[in-house]
Structure formats: structure tokens, C-alpha cells
Amino acid sequence: MFKKREEYSDNEIKGYENFAKNIVNKHTFVDDEDFINVCDRSNKCFRTSLHVSKDFLIDRLNYDWRKIHGISQNLFNKIVENTLVDDFGFSWDDATSFYMTFISYETYKKYYSPLEPEYINESTNNKKTYHLTKDEIEFFYDAYREMGVDDEWAKYDLTEIISWLNNLPETITLYRLLYVGDDNTINREELGDHYTQEKKELLYNHYNKGSIYGGHWGHPVLVTVEATKPQIDVYNTIHNNILYPHEKEITLKDKGRGVTILKVERL
């Protein structure tokens, strides 16, 4: 059973990273066409499918070092079989675990970290995409740290959130639960900021908490709206998804002004 990096002690991580760095430095290099090559003990070298370029970093790795071990079979085979097992006496399982946890990380660190821009973004069919500046990234990292999350996972999760936002359709159907008083009126001009695409999850959460049954909040009303991607408040959507990771909330600008109301249902 392979261990995750966070399951090792700080001293173990430091020692294993140094060992992995030495292996990566000794057994890999980039050829003239910018592909990583891996060499065995006889100094016979093999090209891997890992291309050292910004496009590969964004489109294939998506800024995630964990994806390296699943992309290149040559790198895995030569490092695990010829180096870790044959030269250093690792068992196959331990070699595989070490490769996935430390070799992949050091390979990314050596070849791809220098290509990272000062922002995270996600390319999607050459469309305009959301991206974060270096200052914004640091702000969100602070939010993750307050939640007790380390920077490694924060980077992975932040990229996943941006990928999710970039892959939303240009027009999206959203749901919001409101509670209205006895006059049964809602402000159709300003429905509010907080919405979700997940209708079933929204209703389940409110039923589970009991608030759906009304009370001093008023009567529950489900509002279905249609919004466009430019209406999304990207900054606050990301922040809210960090703080409340299971809600898949989409925050709209300007208190929801400009959305198209499709349906209003009393529950």
C-alpha cells in the first residue's frame, strides 16, 4: 500500500527527496526536441512521452506532478526496474511507491516547475479562460492554510476549481433556495449572490438540516435561473469553494441582477 507524501515525517521527506533528486539528475535528460529521456545502468537511453513545454504542463499535467507516473511507461519501467529494484534492492511495491511519491515529484520539480507562470490557468479549446495572478494565488493559499490544507494539495485543488469554471457552458442553469414571508413576494431584481448547479444536493442539504420545513425563516421557495459565464463572480466563487468544498457554489455578481428567471416553485 503506497504512502502519500503527507504520511511521511519531515525528516523522511527531506532524505527521500534528496535521494530522488540524485536519481532524476543521474538518469534523465531533455533531448533536442524537448522530450525527457531516461537512461538505464548501461547508459542506454529511451525517450519518454513527457514533453517539456508550457502546453504539456497545462494541457496534460494540469500543473499536477501526480500525473507524471501515469503518462510515461518508459520512465516508470527504467527507474523502478533498473534503478530502484536492481541497483538499490527495493521490493517492487516499495519501488513503485517511491516512484509515485518522490520520483514523479522531483521530475516535475526539475523540468516543469521552471515553466510555471506567475498565474494558474486552464486552456480550453483556445477560448478565453479564467486565470489567477500571483497575488491572488497567494491569497487563496492563505485561505487553504486557514482550513489546515498544505500548499501541495492547495495547488492541486485550486487548479481543479479553475478547470471546473473554465469548462462550464456559456449559459448555465442555476438554483437558489429562498425563504419568503407571508406576503409571498421575492425581489426579482436582486435574487442574491449564491447559487448552485446541483439541484438535488441543494434540496437534500436543506431537508437534512430541517430548514426546508420553514419556520421563522418563512416559506421555502426554489428559484431556477439562467445565467451567463460573464455574470459569475470568479474571485468569490473560488473563495467560497475553498471554504465550503462540498457545496459547488457559484457566486454571481451584483446580487444576481440580470439573470433570467425560469421558474419559481414553492416547496
Buried (B, 14 or more C-beta within 10 A) or exposed (E): EEEEBEEBEEEEBEEBBEBBBEBBEEBBBBEEEEBBBBBBEEEEBBBBEBBBBEEBBBEBBBBBBBBBBEBBEBBBBBBBBBBBBEEEEBEEEBBBBBBBBBBBBBBBBBBBEEBBEEBBBBBBEEEEBBBBEEEBBEBBBEBBEEEEBEEBEBBBBBBBBBBBBBEBEEEBBBBBBBBBEEEEEBEEEEBBBBBBBBBEBBBEBBEEEEBBEEEEEBBBBBBBBEBBBEBBBBBBBBBBBBEEEEBBBBBBBEEBEBBEEEEBEEE
